[in-house]
Amino acid sequence: MRSYTVWAIKENIDEGITILKFDFALSKGVSKAIPSGNNQEKTSVKTDTKKLSLRATLHYLWEQAGFNKWSPAMAGKRNWFVIRKYLYEAAKDKTAKNVALDSLIYIPEAFDLDHKQEIAERRIATLSRLHESNKPQQYMLIIGEVKEITSARFGHKMVIKHLPDFPIMLNHDIYRRLCKRFEVELALWSANESGHLIVMGTFGINASGIPSFGEITLMMVTENWIPYDNNDELKLLSELTQANKRFIKCLRYNLASTVPTASVLLSAKDKTPVALFICPASACETYRNDLNNMIENSEIKTWVWDAGNVALPKFPFQLNTLN
């Protein structure tokens, strides 16, 4: 977990709960203008490091559920049923805005045509809090896998896998910003047919019963449901997986892509861990200097792939022995 989230995640050991501070709203208020021409990287479409952005919240739950970890024994054992189960487990004993987090999140069940009606009824019961009267329009959080984003009569809509009868609307503005902010994730999704595009967003249901997004973030994961930020990381993760290595994928939370950090922590029982870094082809001099300083001050072994100058090199001998 990132040190800069320490103020956003507070563990109350006496009561056995964890309190999360969000930087996004869970009710509809006055819309805020979102700068479109600044250079600050945003982690969701709409960040104070003392609060969790949508992306940081998704990374936190993914990490708590253990889906950033991999060992050969996990092969073939992850599917949506497993993802949903452990994300809900990760949300237990956590609160946000004085509300239990697992009651604020909706994660769709694996769709079963023979039980379509029962699944729909359970969804309606789960989303009942969105219809509370005498309050501003309430939002919940949804986590799902994107199936498609298509045009609607007015704006666009997102269809989430396992929710074929519950498309969520995207107005013109949020769709435009979605395509701009998550250009990389959408390109990765298009290029990797075996991967999954994960969406997390705030959403509400209007008086007509139509759901729509408030804010939204996207995260690309491998076929094994391990997050990655770019094609270089995908190559690294694929190589480690094919070589039957145990590893932990480091997640960025609120950290911008312009700040260097380890991509992977290679781990093995009774062996010293190794931090694997990727220096991207687009890295500027400042990025390279910061990366070099980080490596020089590292207390553990490091390995660096200069992706702009060499193809993915073979791992040193000592890494090949880590199983």
C-alpha positions in Angstrom: 0.0 0.0 0.0 1.3 3.4 -0.9 2.6 5.6 2.0 0.9 8.6 0.5 -2.5 7.0 1.2 -1.8 6.8 5.0 -4.3 9.6 5.7 -6.9 8.2 3.4 -6.9 4.7 5.0 -7.3 4.6 8.7 -7.4 1.3 10.6 -9.4 1.3 13.9 -7.9 -1.8 15.5 -10.2 -1.5 18.6 -13.3 -1.7 16.5 -11.9 -3.9 13.8 -12.8 -1.6 11.0 -11.0 0.5 8.4 -12.2 4.0 7.5 -11.6 5.2 4.0 -11.7 8.8 2.8 -12.9 9.4 -0.7 -12.2 12.4 -3.0 -15.4 11.7 -4.9 -19.1 12.3 -4.1 -21.7 9.7 -3.3 -24.6 11.9 -4.0 -25.5 14.2 -6.9 -24.7 17.9 -6.3 -23.8 21.0 -8.3 -21.5 19.8 -11.1 -18.0 21.1 -11.1 -16.1 22.3 -14.2 -13.2 19.9 -14.9 -10.1 21.4 -16.5 -9.4 19.9 -19.9 -6.2 21.7 -20.8 -4.0 21.2 -17.7 -1.0 18.9 -17.4 -2.0 17.2 -14.2 -2.8 13.6 -14.7 -6.3 12.6 -13.5 -7.0 9.2 -12.1 -10.7 9.3 -12.8 -13.0 11.2 -15.1 -14.6 14.1 -13.3 -6.7 14.5 -6.7 -5.9 15.4 -2.9 -3.4 12.7 -1.8 -5.0 12.6 1.6 -8.1 11.0 0.0 -8.6 8.1 -2.3 -9.5 8.8 -5.9 -11.7 6.3 -7.7 -8.7 4.6 -9.2 -6.9 4.4 -5.8 -10.1 2.9 -4.3 -10.2 0.3 -7.1 -6.5 -0.5 -6.6 -7.0 -0.7 -2.8 -9.8 -3.3 -3.2 -8.0 -5.2 -5.8 -4.9 -5.4 -3.6 -6.9 -6.3 -0.5 -8.5 -9.1 -2.5 -5.1 -10.4 -3.5 -5.6 -10.1 -7.3 -2.3 -8.3 -7.7 -0.5 -11.4 -6.6 0.3 -14.4 -8.7 1.7 -17.9 -8.2 1.6 -20.9 -10.6 -0.9 -22.6 -8.4 -3.5 -19.9 -9.3 -3.6 -20.8 -13.0 -7.1 -21.5 -14.2 -8.7 -20.6 -10.8 -9.8 -17.0 -11.4 -13.1 -16.2 -13.0 -15.8 -13.6 -12.4 -17.4 -15.6 -9.6 -14.0 -15.6 -7.7 -13.3 -11.9 -8.5 -16.7 -10.9 -7.2 -16.5 -13.0 -4.0 -13.1 -11.7 -2.9 -13.8 -8.1 -3.8 -16.9 -8.2 -1.5 -14.7 -9.9 1.1 -12.2 -7.0 0.7 -14.9 -4.4 1.3 -16.1 -6.0 4.6 -15.2 -4.2 7.8 -14.6 -1.0 5.9 -16.6 2.2 6.0 -16.7 5.4 3.9 -18.9 8.4 4.7 -20.1 6.6 7.8 -21.6 3.8 5.7 -20.4 0.2 5.4 -18.4 -0.1 2.2 -19.9 -3.4 1.1 -23.3 -1.9 1.1 -22.2 1.0 -1.1 -20.7 -1.3 -3.8 -22.6 -3.3 -6.4 -20.7 -6.0 -8.2 -23.0 -8.0 -10.6 -23.5 -11.7 -10.2 -22.3 -14.0 -12.9 -25.2 -14.1 -15.4 -27.3 -17.2 -15.7 -30.1 -17.2 -18.2 -32.0 -19.9 -16.3 -32.0 -17.6 -13.2 -32.3 -14.3 -14.9 -35.4 -13.2 -12.9 -34.0 -14.1 -9.5 -30.7 -12.2 -10.3 -32.7 -9.2 -11.4 -34.7 -9.2 -8.2 -31.5 -9.4 -6.1 -30.1 -6.5 -8.1 -33.2 -4.4 -7.4 -33.0 -5.1 -3.7 -29.3 -4.2 -3.6 -29.9 -0.9 -5.4 -32.9 0.1 -3.4 -30.8 2.7 -1.5 -30.7 4.7 -4.7 -34.4 5.4 -4.5 -34.5 6.9 -1.0 -36.7 10.0 -0.9 -36.2 13.4 0.6 -32.5 13.3 -0.2 -30.3 14.4 -3.1 -29.9 11.7 -5.8 -27.8 9.0 -4.2 -24.8 7.3 -5.8 -23.4 3.8 -5.3 -20.2 2.3 -6.6 -20.2 -0.3 -9.3 -17.3 -2.6 -10.2 -17.6 -4.7 -13.4 -16.0 -5.8 -16.6 -16.7 -3.7 -19.7 -18.4 -5.6 -22.5 -19.0 -2.7 -24.9 -19.4 1.1 -25.1 -22.0 2.0 -27.8 -24.0 5.0 -29.0 -27.4 5.7 -27.5 -30.1 8.0 -28.8 -28.7 10.8 -26.6 -25.1 10.2 -25.7 -23.6 6.8 -25.1 -24.1 3.7 -22.9 -21.8 1.2 -21.3 -22.8 -2.5 -21.2 -21.1 -4.4 -18.4 -20.6 -8.2 -18.6 -23.2 -10.1 -16.6 -25.5 -7.1 -16.8 -27.0 -7.4 -20.3 -30.3 -5.8 -19.2 -28.8 -2.9 -17.2 -26.8 -0.6 -19.5 -25.5 2.5 -17.8 -25.7 5.9 -19.6 -22.8 8.2 -20.3 -23.7 11.7 -21.3 -21.7 13.4 -24.1 -19.3 15.2 -21.7 -18.3 12.2 -19.6 -17.9 10.1 -22.7 -15.6 12.7 -24.3 -13.5 12.9 -21.2 -13.5 9.1 -20.8 -12.0 8.7 -24.3 -9.4 11.3 -23.6 -8.4 10.4 -20.1 -8.4 6.6 -20.7 -7.0 6.6 -24.2 -4.2 4.2 -23.1 -6.6 1.7 -21.3 -9.0 1.7 -24.3 -6.1 1.1 -26.7 -4.8 -1.8 -24.5 -8.3 -3.3 -24.4 -8.6 -3.2 -28.1 -5.2 -4.8 -28.6 -5.5 -7.6 -26.0 -8.5 -9.8 -26.7 -7.6 -12.1 -23.8 -7.5 -9.3 -21.2 -10.3 -7.6 -19.3 -11.2 -3.9 -19.0 -12.4 -3.2 -15.4 -14.7 -0.3 -14.7 -15.4 1.3 -11.4 -17.7 4.3 -11.1 -20.3 6.2 -9.2 -23.8 5.8 -10.6 -27.3 6.8 -9.8 -30.8 6.0 -11.1 -33.0 8.9 -12.1 -36.8 9.3 -11.7 -37.3 7.4 -15.0 -35.4 4.4 -13.6 -32.4 5.0 -16.0 -28.9 4.4 -14.5 -26.1 6.8 -15.4 -22.5 7.4 -14.3 -21.3 10.3 -12.2 -17.6 9.6 -12.2 -15.7 6.7 -13.7 -12.3 5.0 -13.9 -10.9 2.2 -16.0 -8.2 -0.4 -15.3 -6.8 -3.0 -17.7 -6.0 -6.5 -16.4 -4.5 -9.6 -17.9 -6.3 -12.8 -18.6 -5.3 -13.8 -15.1 -6.9 -10.5 -13.7 -3.6 -8.9 -12.9 -3.5 -5.1 -13.5 -1.1 -3.5 -15.9 -0.5 0.1 -17.1 1.0 -0.4 -20.5 2.2 -2.9 -23.1 5.6 -3.1 -21.6 4.2 -4.3 -18.3 2.0 -6.8 -20.1 5.1 -8.3 -21.7 6.9 -8.5 -18.4 3.9 -10.1 -16.6 3.4 -12.6 -19.5 7.1 -13.6 -19.3 7.0 -14.0 -15.5 3.7 -16.0 -15.8 5.0 -18.3 -18.5 8.2 -18.9 -16.5 6.1 -20.0 -13.5 7.3 -17.2 -11.2 5.6 -15.9 -8.0 5.2 -12.1 -8.0 3.3 -9.1 -6.8 2.2 -6.4 -9.2 2.8 -3.0 -7.6 -0.3 -0.7 -8.0 -0.1 3.1 -8.3 -3.1 4.2 -6.3 -3.0 8.0 -6.7 0.5 8.1 -8.2 0.8 9.6 -11.7 2.5 7.7 -14.5 5.2 10.4 -14.7 6.5 9.2 -11.3 8.8 6.1 -11.4 7.9 3.1 -9.2 8.5 -0.6 -9.3 6.3 -2.5 -11.7 6.7 -5.9 -10.0 8.0 -7.3 -6.8 9.4 -10.8 -7.5 8.9 -12.9 -4.4 9.9 -16.4 -3.3 9.8 -18.2 0.0 13.1 -17.8 1.9 14.6 -15.7 -0.8 15.4 -12.0 -1.0 12.7 -10.2 -3.0 13.7 -8.3 -6.2 12.0 -5.1 -7.5 11.6 -5.0 -11.2 11.5 -1.6 -12.9 10.6 -0.6 -16.4 12.0 2.6 -17.9 9.5 3.5 -20.7 10.6 4.7 -24.1 8.9 8.0 -23.4 10.8 8.6 -20.2 12.3 12.1 -19.9 15.6 13.0 -18.3 13.8 13.9 -15.0 12.1 10.5 -14.9 15.4 8.7 -15.6 17.2 10.6 -12.9 14.4 10.0 -10.4 14.4 6.3 -11.3 18.2 6.1 -10.8 18.0 7.8 -7.4 15.2 5.3 -6.4 17.3 2.3 -7.4 20.5 3.7 -5.7 18.5 4.1 -2.4 16.7 0.8 -2.7 17.2 -1.6 0.3 16.4 -4.6 -1.9 17.8 -6.0 -5.2 16.6 -4.3 -8.3 16.4 -5.1 -12.0 15.7 -2.5 -14.8 14.4 -2.9 -18.3 15.1 0.1 -20.5 12.2 -0.6 -22.8 13.1 2.3 -25.2 16.5 0.9 -26.1 16.4 -2.9 -25.7 13.9 -5.7 -26.1 12.8 -7.5 -22.9 16.1 -9.0 -21.7 16.5 -12.5 -20.2 16.4 -12.3 -16.4 19.7 -12.7 -14.5 20.4 -16.2 -13.3 19.3 -15.4 -9.7 15.9 -14.4 -10.9 15.4 -17.6 -12.8 15.8 -19.5 -9.6 13.0 -17.7 -7.8 9.9 -20.0 -7.8 
